[in-house]
Amino acid sequence: PAEGALADWVLAVEADAGDWAEERLDLLHGVTQLIAVERDRRDAARTVRRRLAQEVLELVQTGAAPAEIAARLRVAAPVLLPGLGAAPHWQVVVARVDWDGGEGGGGPLAQSLLEEILVDPAETGPEHSDRIAVAHTGDEAIALVPLPTLATAEHEESGAGILADTLLAAVRDPLSAGLDGDGRLTVGVSAAVHSAEGLRGALEEARHARRVAAARPGRVCAAGHQELASHVLLLPFVPDDVRRAFTARLLDPLRDYDRRHRAELIPTLEAFLDCDGSWTRCAGRLHLHVNTLRYRVGRIEQLTGRDLSRLEDKLDFFLALRMS
């Protein structure tokens, strides 16, 4: 599947060209030549952008001095944002394509896909794809995305950056179909950084976010830097055997009791934690008398040996429920 993947331009004509007149065939040939000229122009510009991205990436990954990285960014900025004098902020986007058979080396395909995904069809003005510089390391693609720093307060407030939850919204279905059930595309997006000093951290942030996305179900997944300040970052990296043992120790006694007595201890525990341990609110949500709720919570504590008045035990139950 990896070798047969298509990430290129196709000219499709909905017609039977078998009985076309010679003039119409010549016209179609002329159209393809015009498209080829435009494609050559874009490919030449893309080659320059890829080289710039590769040079910056190598400097960042080898631990080059911030001044050296900043000098390279000053070279890249006019190429990616022609006509804008202000130095941009930068975001890093990391993408990876993996196949069910375990084939590696999906970096070039991820590079081509990322270059197309990052084009905003609603963008007006100069060719938006000319702003996108994407390198690859063999297994992953890394995009260096400049964000123009305009002087308006409105623009500063909006941030004008890439959001992971909207990045793939328009292309998730066609990409899933194109991966044909054998491949996965996972994408991670960093926060915007304002200087060369922050670029290495942005790269690591985007890679961490991509690993969070990879832990989710689905053929096409993305995660952003906002999700890295939560326990959500940690849960996907808990080994499966540890996850199973932890949840079984806390929740299996409750599940067994629920199966035998239809006591609904698991739903009660979820509601109790969701109500921050408030007896009144939880009883109201479950339509129970407070004494009935206290009996159920007491049974949970008895079966598990935990104390739901303690923060540590509440946290353990919360994590067990999330991991299950």
Sequence and secondary structure as in RCSB ss.txt:
>XXXX:A:sequence
PAEGALADWVLAVEADAGDWAEERLDLLHGVTQLIAVERDRRDAARTVRRRLAQEVLELVQTGAAPAEIAARLRV
AAPVLLPGLGAAPHWQVVVARVDWDGGEGGGGPLAQSLLEEILVDPAETGPEHSDRIAVAHTGDEAIALVPLPTL
ATAEHEESGAGILADTLLAAVRDPLSAGLDGDGRLTVGVSAAVHSAEGLRGALEEARHARRVAAARPGRVCAAGH
QELASHVLLLPFVPDDVRRAFTARLLDPLRDYDRRHRAELIPTLEAFLDCDGSWTRCAGRLHLHVNTLRYRVGRI
EQLTGRDLSRLEDKLDFFLALRMS
>XXXX:A:secstr
 TTT   S      S GGG  HHHHHHHHHHHHHHHHHHHHHHHHHHHHHHHHHHHHHHHHTT  HHHHHHHHHH
HHHHHSTT  S  EEEEEEEEEEETT     HHHHHHHHHHHT  TT  SS GGGG EEEE SS EEEEEEE   
S HHHHHH     HHHHTTTTHHHHHHHHTTTEEEEEEE   BSSGGGHHHHHHHHHHHHHHHHTSSSSEEEEEG
GGGGSGGGTGGGS HHHHHHHHHHHHHHHHHHHHHH   HHHHHHHHHHTTT HHHHHHHHT  HHHHHHHHHHH
HHHHT  TTSHHHHHHHHHHHHH 
